[in-house]
Amino acid sequence: MTQLGNPIPRFVWQWRGAFYQLPVTPSDILMLARAVDSEGYPREGVAWALIQRAAWLNTNGKKISLGKLVEQYAQPLNPLWFPTGPKHLAEVARLQRLGDIAGAATEQNRALLRPAKAKKLWHELGAETRQVITDIMVGKSQSPVTGATHYWASRGPDFLSNQARKPDLVLLDPGYGFGPGRNVFFAEKGGAKFGGVKVQDGNGSIPGGGGILTAGMGNGGGPIVIGLLLGYAAWKWFS
């Protein structure tokens, strides 16, 4: 059973004179939180890049939910990168062909951890992650990476490999992301100014109705709180 309160929150934005909206479910938000918890720093930038990517795709005719976009984009959550997944197996084979035995072993170890990361419950995520997601859903956070629809690790090998595969993407301000354990952010060609995505409830205002955002996760997980009393949070922020 899923309960989000009434009206249901949504992300809204304008682009080139048109208005767009993307409703969100508790499972969408939990999937976003799992990605933010697993994908490195800066967490707020990662969250907004994923939200903006879902918005960008919907703007350009590809209807996709936020949760599905996150699952496909975030490697730690994508079943294709699990221990028996085809992308993981192909990457291990590629590294072995190159003679990078250490790299292949690292990829094997990462793959073993991915299924558990994709099933984490809200209370199992880091406090910083939960705060980032909560701030977004009560309208307290605005995107610090306007235009970003991609991110990847800033460390040399990963950065250069991704850049070679996606040369048309536009690197945004590198000062925000470069450093150990941090991501850098990229925009689509022609989309460097894409942004302005905000969270609203179904009436077109920041959520503040006092509802608790919950998701029934099944498999014995029970209802998991993935928000807070929105009215109280909004009051604390605006007071």
DRENPA-3360 file (N, C-alpha, C; in nm, 2 decimals, always signed):
BEGIN
1 = MTQLGNPI = +0.08/-0.12/+0.00/+0.00/+0.00/+0.00/+0.09/+0.12/+0.00 ~ +0.05/+0.22/-0.08/+0.13/+0.34/-0.09/+0.05/+0.46/-0.05 ~ +0.10/+0.55/+0.03/+0.03/+0.67/+0.07/+0.12/+0.79/+0.06 ~ +0.08/+0.89/-0.02/+0.16/+1.01/-0.04/+0.09/+1.13/+0.01 ~ -0.03/+1.12/+0.06/-0.11/+1.24/+0.09/-0.18/+1.30/-0.02 ~ -0.26/+1.40/+0.00/-0.34/+1.45/-0.11/-0.33/+1.61/-0.10 ~ -0.29/+1.67/-0.21/-0.26/+1.62/-0.34/-0.12/+1.57/-0.35 ~ -0.09/+1.49/-0.45/+0.04/+1.42/-0.47/+0.14/+1.53/-0.52;
9 = PRFVWQWR = +0.26/+1.53/-0.46/+0.36/+1.62/-0.50/+0.40/+1.59/-0.65 ~ +0.46/+1.69/-0.71/+0.51/+1.67/-0.85/+0.62/+1.77/-0.87 ~ +0.71/+1.74/-0.97/+0.81/+1.84/-1.01/+0.75/+1.91/-1.13 ~ +0.77/+2.04/-1.14/+0.72/+2.12/-1.24/+0.83/+2.21/-1.30 ~ +0.83/+2.25/-1.43/+0.93/+2.33/-1.49/+0.87/+2.39/-1.62 ~ +0.94/+2.49/-1.67/+0.91/+2.55/-1.79/+1.03/+2.55/-1.88 ~ +1.01/+2.52/-2.01/+1.12/+2.52/-2.10/+1.07/+2.57/-2.24 ~ +1.14/+2.67/-2.29/+1.10/+2.73/-2.42/+0.95/+2.76/-2.43;
17 = GAFYQLPV = +0.90/+2.82/-2.33/+0.76/+2.86/-2.33/+0.65/+2.76/-2.30 ~ +0.69/+2.64/-2.28/+0.60/+2.53/-2.24/+0.61/+2.49/-2.10 ~ +0.50/+2.45/-2.04/+0.49/+2.41/-1.90/+0.49/+2.25/-1.89 ~ +0.57/+2.19/-1.80/+0.57/+2.05/-1.79/+0.56/+2.01/-1.64 ~ +0.52/+1.89/-1.62/+0.51/+1.84/-1.48/+0.54/+1.69/-1.48 ~ +0.59/+1.64/-1.37/+0.62/+1.50/-1.35/+0.58/+1.46/-1.20 ~ +0.47/+1.39/-1.19/+0.42/+1.34/-1.06/+0.53/+1.25/-1.00 ~ +0.53/+1.24/-0.87/+0.63/+1.15/-0.80/+0.55/+1.06/-0.70;
25 = TPSDILML = +0.60/+0.94/-0.69/+0.54/+0.85/-0.59/+0.64/+0.82/-0.48 ~ +0.60/+0.76/-0.37/+0.70/+0.73/-0.27/+0.81/+0.64/-0.32 ~ +0.78/+0.54/-0.41/+0.89/+0.46/-0.46/+0.99/+0.54/-0.54 ~ +0.94/+0.64/-0.62/+1.03/+0.73/-0.69/+1.13/+0.80/-0.60 ~ +1.08/+0.85/-0.49/+1.16/+0.93/-0.40/+1.26/+0.84/-0.32 ~ +1.21/+0.72/-0.29/+1.30/+0.62/-0.22/+1.42/+0.58/-0.31 ~ +1.38/+0.56/-0.44/+1.49/+0.52/-0.54/+1.59/+0.63/-0.56 ~ +1.54/+0.75/-0.56/+1.63/+0.87/-0.57/+1.72/+0.88/-0.45;
33 = ARAVDSEG = +1.66/+0.85/-0.33/+1.74/+0.86/-0.21/+1.85/+0.75/-0.21 ~ +1.82/+0.63/-0.26/+1.92/+0.52/-0.26/+2.03/+0.56/-0.36 ~ +2.00/+0.62/-0.47/+2.11/+0.67/-0.56/+2.19/+0.77/-0.49 ~ +2.13/+0.87/-0.43/+2.21/+0.98/-0.37/+2.30/+0.92/-0.26 ~ +2.26/+0.82/-0.19/+2.33/+0.76/-0.08/+2.45/+0.68/-0.14 ~ +2.45/+0.63/-0.26/+2.55/+0.55/-0.32/+2.64/+0.61/-0.42 ~ +2.61/+0.73/-0.47/+2.68/+0.78/-0.58/+2.79/+0.89/-0.55 ~ +2.81/+0.91/-0.43/+2.92/+1.00/-0.39/+2.88/+1.15/-0.38;
41 = YPREGVAW = +2.97/+1.24/-0.37/+2.95/+1.38/-0.34/+2.96/+1.46/-0.47 ~ +2.90/+1.58/-0.47/+2.81/+1.64/-0.37/+2.67/+1.58/-0.38 ~ +2.61/+1.54/-0.27/+2.48/+1.47/-0.27/+2.37/+1.55/-0.33 ~ +2.36/+1.68/-0.29/+2.26/+1.76/-0.35/+2.27/+1.78/-0.50 ~ +2.39/+1.79/-0.55/+2.41/+1.80/-0.69/+2.36/+1.67/-0.76 ~ +2.40/+1.55/-0.71/+2.36/+1.43/-0.76/+2.21/+1.42/-0.77 ~ +2.14/+1.45/-0.66/+1.99/+1.44/-0.66/+1.93/+1.53/-0.76 ~ +1.98/+1.65/-0.77/+1.91/+1.74/-0.87/+1.95/+1.71/-1.01;
49 = ALIQRAAW = +2.07/+1.65/-1.04/+2.10/+1.61/-1.17/+2.01/+1.50/-1.22 ~ +1.98/+1.41/-1.13/+1.89/+1.30/-1.16/+1.75/+1.35/-1.19 ~ +1.70/+1.44/-1.10/+1.57/+1.50/-1.12/+1.56/+1.57/-1.25 ~ +1.67/+1.65/-1.28/+1.67/+1.73/-1.41/+1.68/+1.64/-1.53 ~ +1.75/+1.52/-1.51/+1.76/+1.43/-1.63/+1.62/+1.37/-1.66 ~ +1.55/+1.33/-1.55/+1.41/+1.29/-1.58/+1.32/+1.39/-1.64 ~ +1.34/+1.52/-1.59/+1.26/+1.63/-1.65/+1.30/+1.65/-1.80 ~ +1.43/+1.65/-1.82/+1.48/+1.67/-1.96/+1.43/+1.57/-2.06;
57 = LNTNGKKI = +1.43/+1.44/-2.02/+1.38/+1.33/-2.10/+1.23/+1.35/-2.13 ~ +1.15/+1.38/-2.02/+1.01/+1.41/-2.04/+0.98/+1.53/-2.13 ~ +1.07/+1.63/-2.12/+1.06/+1.75/-2.20/+1.07/+1.71/-2.35 ~ +1.16/+1.62/-2.37/+1.20/+1.59/-2.51/+1.13/+1.46/-2.56 ~ +1.01/+1.43/-2.50/+0.93/+1.33/-2.55/+0.95/+1.19/-2.50 ~ +1.04/+1.16/-2.41/+1.06/+1.03/-2.36/+0.99/+1.02/-2.22 ~ +0.87/+0.96/-2.21/+0.80/+0.95/-2.09/+0.86/+0.85/-2.00 ~ +0.91/+0.89/-1.89/+0.98/+0.80/-1.79/+0.96/+0.85/-1.65;
65 = SLGKLVEQ = +0.93/+0.76/-1.56/+0.92/+0.81/-1.42/+1.05/+0.84/-1.36 ~ +1.05/+0.92/-1.25/+1.18/+0.95/-1.18/+1.24/+0.82/-1.13 ~ +1.17/+0.73/-1.07/+1.23/+0.61/-1.02/+1.29/+0.52/-1.12 ~ +1.22/+0.51/-1.24/+1.28/+0.42/-1.34/+1.41/+0.49/-1.40 ~ +1.40/+0.62/-1.42/+1.52/+0.69/-1.47/+1.64/+0.67/-1.38 ~ +1.62/+0.68/-1.25/+1.72/+0.67/-1.15/+1.78/+0.52/-1.15 ~ +1.69/+0.42/-1.16/+1.73/+0.29/-1.17/+1.82/+0.26/-1.29 ~ +1.78/+0.32/-1.40/+1.86/+0.30/-1.52/+1.99/+0.37/-1.52;
73 = YAQPLNPL = +1.99/+0.49/-1.46/+2.11/+0.58/-1.47/+2.22/+0.55/-1.36 ~ +2.17/+0.52/-1.24/+2.26/+0.51/-1.13/+2.32/+0.36/-1.13 ~ +2.44/+0.35/-1.15/+2.51/+0.22/-1.17/+2.48/+0.13/-1.04 ~ +2.50/+0.18/-0.92/+2.48/+0.09/-0.80/+2.34/+0.03/-0.79 ~ +2.24/+0.09/-0.86/+2.10/+0.04/-0.85/+2.06/-0.04/-0.97 ~ +2.13/-0.04/-1.08/+2.09/-0.09/-1.20/+2.12/-0.24/-1.21 ~ +2.01/-0.33/-1.22/+2.03/-0.47/-1.23/+2.13/-0.52/-1.34 ~ +2.14/-0.44/-1.44/+2.24/-0.47/-1.55/+2.38/-0.47/-1.50;
81 = WFPTGPKH = +2.40/-0.41/-1.38/+2.54/-0.40/-1.33/+2.55/-0.49/-1.20 ~ +2.45/-0.57/-1.17/+2.46/-0.67/-1.06/+2.56/-0.78/-1.10 ~ +2.59/-0.87/-1.01/+2.69/-0.97/-1.04/+2.67/-1.06/-1.16 ~ +2.55/-1.09/-1.20/+2.52/-1.16/-1.32/+2.47/-1.07/-1.43 ~ +2.47/-0.94/-1.41/+2.42/-0.85/-1.51/+2.51/-0.84/-1.64 ~ +2.46/-0.82/-1.75/+2.54/-0.82/-1.88/+2.64/-0.70/-1.88 ~ +2.60/-0.58/-1.83/+2.70/-0.47/-1.83/+2.81/-0.50/-1.74 ~ +2.79/-0.55/-1.62/+2.90/-0.59/-1.53/+2.99/-0.69/-1.59;
89 = LAEVARLQ = +2.93/-0.80/-1.65/+3.01/-0.90/-1.71/+3.10/-0.85/-1.83 ~ +3.04/-0.76/-1.90/+3.11/-0.70/-2.02/+3.22/-0.61/-1.97 ~ +3.20/-0.54/-1.86/+3.31/-0.45/-1.81/+3.42/-0.54/-1.75 ~ +3.39/-0.64/-1.68/+3.50/-0.73/-1.63/+3.58/-0.79/-1.74 ~ +3.51/-0.84/-1.85/+3.58/-0.89/-1.96/+3.67/-0.79/-2.03 ~ +3.62/-0.66/-2.04/+3.70/-0.56/-2.10/+3.82/-0.53/-2.02 ~ +3.81/-0.52/-1.89/+3.93/-0.50/-1.81/+4.03/-0.61/-1.81 ~ +3.97/-0.73/-1.82/+4.06/-0.85/-1.83/+4.14/-0.85/-1.96;
97 = RLGDIAGA = +4.07/-0.81/-2.07/+4.14/-0.80/-2.20/+4.25/-0.70/-2.20 ~ +4.23/-0.59/-2.12/+4.33/-0.49/-2.11/+4.45/-0.53/-2.01 ~ +4.43/-0.64/-1.94/+4.53/-0.68/-1.85/+4.51/-0.61/-1.71 ~ +4.40/-0.54/-1.69/+4.38/-0.47/-1.57/+4.31/-0.56/-1.46 ~ +4.39/-0.65/-1.41/+4.34/-0.75/-1.31/+4.29/-0.68/-1.19 ~ +4.36/-0.58/-1.14/+4.31/-0.51/-1.02/+4.18/-0.44/-1.05 ~ +4.16/-0.38/-1.17/+4.04/-0.31/-1.20/+3.92/-0.41/-1.21 ~ +3.95/-0.53/-1.27/+3.85/-0.63/-1.28/+3.80/-0.68/-1.14;
105 = ATEQNRAL = +3.90/-0.69/-1.05/+3.87/-0.74/-0.91/+3.78/-0.63/-0.84 ~ +3.82/-0.50/-0.86/+3.74/-0.40/-0.80/+3.60/-0.40/-0.85 ~ +3.58/-0.41/-0.98/+3.45/-0.42/-1.04/+3.37/-0.54/-0.99 ~ +3.43/-0.65/-0.97/+3.37/-0.77/-0.91/+3.32/-0.74/-0.77 ~ +3.40/-0.67/-0.69/+3.36/-0.64/-0.55/+3.25/-0.54/-0.55 ~ +3.25/-0.44/-0.64/+3.15/-0.34/-0.64/+3.01/-0.41/-0.68 ~ +3.02/-0.50/-0.77/+2.90/-0.57/-0.82/+2.83/-0.65/-0.70 ~ +2.91/-0.71/-0.62/+2.86/-0.78/-0.51/+2.78/-0.70/-0.41;
113 = LRPAKAKK = +2.81/-0.57/-0.40/+2.74/-0.48/-0.31/+2.62/-0.41/-0.37 ~ +2.60/-0.41/-0.50/+2.50/-0.34/-0.56/+2.36/-0.39/-0.53 ~ +2.33/-0.52/-0.53/+2.19/-0.56/-0.50/+2.14/-0.51/-0.36 ~ +2.23/-0.51/-0.26/+2.19/-0.46/-0.13/+2.16/-0.31/-0.13 ~ +2.24/-0.24/-0.20/+2.22/-0.09/-0.21/+2.09/-0.06/-0.28 ~ +2.05/-0.14/-0.37/+1.92/-0.12/-0.44/+1.80/-0.15/-0.36 ~ +1.82/-0.21/-0.24/+1.71/-0.25/-0.16/+1.70/-0.18/-0.03 ~ +1.80/-0.09/-0.01/+1.80/-0.02/+0.12/+1.67/+0.05/+0.16;
121 = LWHELGAE = +1.63/+0.04/+0.28/+1.51/+0.11/+0.33/+1.55/+0.25/+0.37 ~ +1.45/+0.34/+0.39/+1.48/+0.48/+0.42/+1.56/+0.49/+0.55 ~ +1.53/+0.42/+0.65/+1.60/+0.43/+0.78/+1.74/+0.38/+0.77 ~ +1.78/+0.30/+0.67/+1.91/+0.25/+0.65/+2.00/+0.34/+0.57 ~ +1.95/+0.45/+0.51/+2.03/+0.55/+0.44/+2.09/+0.64/+0.54 ~ +2.20/+0.71/+0.49/+2.27/+0.80/+0.57/+2.19/+0.92/+0.61 ~ +2.21/+0.98/+0.72/+2.14/+1.10/+0.77/+2.15/+1.22/+0.67 ~ +2.27/+1.23/+0.61/+2.29/+1.34/+0.52/+2.20/+1.32/+0.39;
129 = TRQVITDI = +2.19/+1.20/+0.35/+2.11/+1.17/+0.23/+1.96/+1.20/+0.26 ~ +1.92/+1.15/+0.38/+1.78/+1.17/+0.41/+1.74/+1.32/+0.42 ~ +1.84/+1.40/+0.47/+1.82/+1.54/+0.48/+1.81/+1.61/+0.35 ~ +1.90/+1.57/+0.26/+1.90/+1.62/+0.12/+1.76/+1.60/+0.05 ~ +1.71/+1.47/+0.06/+1.59/+1.44/+0.00/+1.47/+1.51/+0.06 ~ +1.47/+1.52/+0.19/+1.37/+1.59/+0.26/+1.36/+1.73/+0.23 ~ +1.48/+1.80/+0.22/+1.48/+1.94/+0.18/+1.43/+1.96/+0.04 ~ +1.46/+1.87/-0.05/+1.40/+1.89/-0.18/+1.25/+1.88/-0.18;
137 = MVGKSQSP = +1.20/+1.78/-0.11/+1.05/+1.75/-0.11/+0.97/+1.85/-0.04 ~ +1.03/+1.94/+0.05/+0.96/+2.04/+0.11/+0.99/+2.18/+0.05 ~ +1.06/+2.18/-0.06/+1.08/+2.30/-0.13/+1.20/+2.39/-0.07 ~ +1.28/+2.32/+0.01/+1.38/+2.40/+0.08/+1.51/+2.40/+0.00 ~ +1.52/+2.31/-0.10/+1.64/+2.30/-0.18/+1.61/+2.34/-0.33 ~ +1.70/+2.42/-0.38/+1.70/+2.45/-0.52/+1.82/+2.40/-0.59 ~ +1.81/+2.36/-0.72/+1.92/+2.30/-0.78/+2.05/+2.38/-0.78 ~ +2.16/+2.33/-0.73/+2.29/+2.40/-0.74/+2.36/+2.37/-0.87;
145 = VTGATHYW = +2.30/+2.29/-0.96/+2.37/+2.24/-1.08/+2.27/+2.26/-1.20 ~ +2.23/+2.39/-1.22/+2.14/+2.42/-1.33/+2.19/+2.37/-1.46 ~ +2.11/+2.29/-1.54/+2.15/+2.24/-1.67/+2.20/+2.10/-1.66 ~ +2.25/+2.05/-1.54/+2.31/+1.92/-1.53/+2.21/+1.81/-1.55 ~ +2.24/+1.72/-1.64/+2.16/+1.60/-1.67/+2.24/+1.47/-1.66 ~ +2.37/+1.49/-1.64/+2.47/+1.38/-1.62/+2.57/+1.41/-1.51 ~ +2.62/+1.31/-1.45/+2.73/+1.33/-1.36/+2.82/+1.20/-1.37 ~ +2.95/+1.21/-1.34/+3.03/+1.10/-1.32/+3.15/+1.13/-1.24;
153 = ASRGPDFL = +3.23/+1.03/-1.19/+3.34/+1.05/-1.10/+3.44/+1.15/-1.16 ~ +3.50/+1.23/-1.08/+3.60/+1.32/-1.13/+3.74/+1.27/-1.13 ~ +3.76/+1.15/-1.08/+3.90/+1.09/-1.08/+3.94/+1.06/-1.22 ~ +4.07/+1.07/-1.25/+4.12/+1.06/-1.39/+4.06/+0.95/-1.48 ~ +4.08/+0.82/-1.45/+4.04/+0.72/-1.54/+3.89/+0.72/-1.57 ~ +3.81/+0.73/-1.47/+3.67/+0.73/-1.49/+3.62/+0.86/-1.57 ~ +3.68/+0.97/-1.53/+3.64/+1.09/-1.60/+3.68/+1.09/-1.75 ~ +3.80/+1.04/-1.78/+3.84/+1.04/-1.92/+3.76/+0.94/-2.00;
161 = SNQARKPD = +3.73/+0.82/-1.94/+3.66/+0.72/-2.01/+3.52/+0.76/-2.04 ~ +3.45/+0.82/-1.95/+3.32/+0.87/-1.97/+3.32/+0.99/-2.08 ~ +3.41/+1.08/-2.07/+3.42/+1.19/-2.16/+3.45/+1.14/-2.30 ~ +3.52/+1.03/-2.32/+3.55/+0.98/-2.45/+3.42/+0.92/-2.51 ~ +3.34/+0.86/-2.42/+3.21/+0.80/-2.47/+3.10/+0.90/-2.50 ~ +3.11/+1.01/-2.43/+3.00/+1.11/-2.45/+3.06/+1.25/-2.48 ~ +3.13/+1.27/-2.59/+3.20/+1.39/-2.62/+3.11/+1.51/-2.64 ~ +2.98/+1.49/-2.67/+2.89/+1.60/-2.70/+2.84/+1.67/-2.57;
169 = LVLLDPGY = +2.86/+1.61/-2.46/+2.81/+1.67/-2.34/+2.89/+1.79/-2.30 ~ +2.83/+1.89/-2.23/+2.90/+2.02/-2.19/+2.93/+2.01/-2.05 ~ +3.06/+2.02/-2.02/+3.11/+2.02/-1.88/+3.07/+2.15/-1.81 ~ +3.00/+2.14/-1.70/+2.96/+2.26/-1.62/+3.08/+2.30/-1.53 ~ +3.06/+2.40/-1.45/+3.16/+2.45/-1.36/+3.23/+2.34/-1.29 ~ +3.36/+2.31/-1.32/+3.43/+2.20/-1.25/+3.46/+2.23/-1.11 ~ +3.46/+2.35/-1.07/+3.49/+2.39/-0.93/+3.40/+2.33/-0.83 ~ +3.28/+2.29/-0.88/+3.18/+2.24/-0.78/+3.21/+2.09/-0.75;
177 = GFGPGRNV = +3.27/+2.02/-0.84/+3.28/+1.87/-0.83/+3.41/+1.81/-0.82 ~ +3.52/+1.87/-0.87/+3.65/+1.79/-0.88/+3.70/+1.77/-0.74 ~ +3.75/+1.65/-0.72/+3.81/+1.61/-0.59/+3.79/+1.46/-0.56 ~ +3.86/+1.40/-0.47/+3.84/+1.26/-0.44/+3.70/+1.23/-0.39 ~ +3.64/+1.13/-0.45/+3.51/+1.08/-0.41/+3.40/+1.18/-0.46 ~ +3.43/+1.27/-0.55/+3.33/+1.37/-0.59/+3.30/+1.35/-0.74 ~ +3.18/+1.40/-0.78/+3.13/+1.39/-0.92/+3.14/+1.52/-0.98 ~ +3.15/+1.52/-1.12/+3.14/+1.64/-1.20/+3.01/+1.63/-1.28;
185 = FFAEKGGA = +2.97/+1.75/-1.33/+2.83/+1.75/-1.38/+2.84/+1.81/-1.53 ~ +2.75/+1.75/-1.61/+2.74/+1.78/-1.75/+2.60/+1.81/-1.79 ~ +2.59/+1.89/-1.90/+2.46/+1.92/-1.96/+2.45/+1.87/-2.10 ~ +2.33/+1.84/-2.14/+2.31/+1.80/-2.28/+2.35/+1.92/-2.37 ~ +2.39/+1.89/-2.49/+2.42/+1.99/-2.59/+2.29/+2.07/-2.62 ~ +2.29/+2.20/-2.60/+2.17/+2.28/-2.62/+2.09/+2.29/-2.49 ~ +2.13/+2.23/-2.38/+2.05/+2.23/-2.26/+2.13/+2.28/-2.14 ~ +2.23/+2.36/-2.16/+2.31/+2.41/-2.05/+2.23/+2.50/-1.96;
193 = KFGGVKVQ = +2.13/+2.56/-2.01/+2.04/+2.65/-1.93/+1.92/+2.59/-1.88 ~ +1.90/+2.46/-1.91/+1.78/+2.38/-1.86/+1.78/+2.38/-1.71 ~ +1.67/+2.41/-1.65/+1.66/+2.40/-1.51/+1.53/+2.46/-1.46 ~ +1.53/+2.52/-1.35/+1.40/+2.58/-1.29/+1.30/+2.47/-1.25 ~ +1.35/+2.35/-1.23/+1.26/+2.24/-1.18/+1.23/+2.27/-1.03 ~ +1.10/+2.26/-1.00/+1.07/+2.29/-0.86/+0.97/+2.18/-0.81 ~ +0.96/+2.16/-0.68/+0.86/+2.07/-0.63/+0.73/+2.14/-0.59 ~ +0.62/+2.09/-0.63/+0.49/+2.15/-0.59/+0.40/+2.03/-0.55;
201 = DGNGSIPG = +0.29/+2.07/-0.47/+0.18/+1.97/-0.45/+0.08/+1.99/-0.57 ~ -0.02/+1.91/-0.57/-0.12/+1.91/-0.68/-0.19/+2.04/-0.69 ~ -0.19/+2.13/-0.59/-0.25/+2.26/-0.60/-0.16/+2.37/-0.65 ~ -0.03/+2.33/-0.68/+0.06/+2.43/-0.73/+0.13/+2.51/-0.62 ~ +0.14/+2.45/-0.50/+0.22/+2.52/-0.40/+0.31/+2.42/-0.33 ~ +0.41/+2.48/-0.26/+0.51/+2.39/-0.19/+0.43/+2.30/-0.09 ~ +0.46/+2.17/-0.09/+0.39/+2.08/+0.00/+0.40/+2.13/+0.14 ~ +0.29/+2.13/+0.21/+0.28/+2.18/+0.35/+0.16/+2.13/+0.42;
209 = GGGILTAG = +0.10/+2.03/+0.37/-0.03/+1.99/+0.43/-0.03/+1.90/+0.55 ~ +0.09/+1.87/+0.60/+0.10/+1.80/+0.72/+0.10/+1.65/+0.70 ~ +0.10/+1.60/+0.58/+0.09/+1.46/+0.55/+0.23/+1.40/+0.57 ~ +0.23/+1.27/+0.60/+0.36/+1.20/+0.61/+0.38/+1.12/+0.49 ~ +0.49/+1.13/+0.42/+0.52/+1.06/+0.30/+0.57/+0.92/+0.34 ~ +0.49/+0.82/+0.29/+0.53/+0.68/+0.33/+0.52/+0.59/+0.20 ~ +0.59/+0.48/+0.21/+0.59/+0.39/+0.10/+0.58/+0.25/+0.15 ~ +0.49/+0.17/+0.11/+0.48/+0.03/+0.14/+0.58/-0.05/+0.05;
217 = MGNGGGPI = +0.68/-0.11/+0.11/+0.79/-0.17/+0.03/+0.77/-0.31/+0.00 ~ +0.67/-0.38/+0.06/+0.65/-0.52/+0.04/+0.76/-0.61/+0.09 ~ +0.75/-0.74/+0.06/+0.85/-0.83/+0.11/+0.88/-0.82/+0.26 ~ +0.77/-0.79/+0.33/+0.79/-0.78/+0.48/+0.85/-0.65/+0.53 ~ +0.87/-0.56/+0.43/+0.94/-0.44/+0.47/+0.85/-0.34/+0.55 ~ +0.72/-0.35/+0.52/+0.63/-0.26/+0.59/+0.64/-0.12/+0.55 ~ +0.55/-0.03/+0.60/+0.56/+0.11/+0.55/+0.68/+0.17/+0.61 ~ +0.75/+0.25/+0.52/+0.87/+0.32/+0.56/+0.85/+0.47/+0.54;
225 = VIGLLLGY = +0.89/+0.54/+0.65/+0.87/+0.68/+0.64/+0.99/+0.74/+0.56 ~ +0.96/+0.81/+0.45/+1.06/+0.87/+0.37/+1.04/+1.02/+0.35 ~ +0.97/+1.08/+0.45/+0.96/+1.22/+0.45/+0.95/+1.26/+0.59 ~ +0.87/+1.37/+0.62/+0.84/+1.41/+0.75/+0.71/+1.49/+0.75 ~ +0.67/+1.54/+0.87/+0.55/+1.62/+0.87/+0.58/+1.75/+0.79 ~ +0.53/+1.75/+0.67/+0.57/+1.86/+0.57/+0.53/+2.00/+0.62 ~ +0.42/+2.00/+0.68/+0.38/+2.13/+0.74/+0.47/+2.19/+0.84 ~ +0.52/+2.10/+0.93/+0.61/+2.14/+1.03/+0.75/+2.18/+0.97;
233 = AAWKWFS = +0.79/+2.10/+0.87/+0.92/+2.14/+0.81/+0.91/+2.27/+0.74 ~ +0.80/+2.29/+0.67/+0.79/+2.42/+0.60/+0.78/+2.53/+0.70 ~ +0.71/+2.51/+0.81/+0.70/+2.62/+0.91/+0.84/+2.65/+0.97 ~ +0.92/+2.54/+1.00/+1.06/+2.56/+1.05/+1.14/+2.64/+0.95 ~ +1.13/+2.61/+0.82/+1.21/+2.68/+0.72/+1.17/+2.82/+0.70 ~ +1.04/+2.85/+0.69/+1.00/+2.98/+0.66/+0.99/+3.07/+0.78 ~ +0.99/+3.02/+0.90/+0.98/+3.10/+1.02/+1.11/+3.17/+1.06;
% end
